[in-house]
Amino acid sequence: MPMSDKRRSHLDTIYAVLRACERGSKPTRVMQRANLNHAQLKRYVALLIGYGLLEEVDNQFHTTAKGRLFMTSFERLVRIMNE
């Protein structure tokens, strides 16, 4: 759900990672779904785990309840900005 810029913002990328992990995803699948390279994936996963938005269980990443709240809030913000 990126905004209208050609390049994604930092928040757009965070949203893409969280969305990719909603039902649990292995690292390669997250990279594909969020369109990230390995170095970017490592940075974003560390950041999101640090904020409690993502967790790793059995080599799969899962969006936490706090992460789902972030996603809902971000979607609302994008809708408001596009009105």
Buried (B, 14 or more C-beta within 10 A) or exposed (E): EBEEEEEBEEBBBBBBBBBBBEEBBEBEBBBEBBEBEEEBBEEBBEBBBEEEBBBEEEEBBBBBEBBBEBBEEBEEEBEEEEE
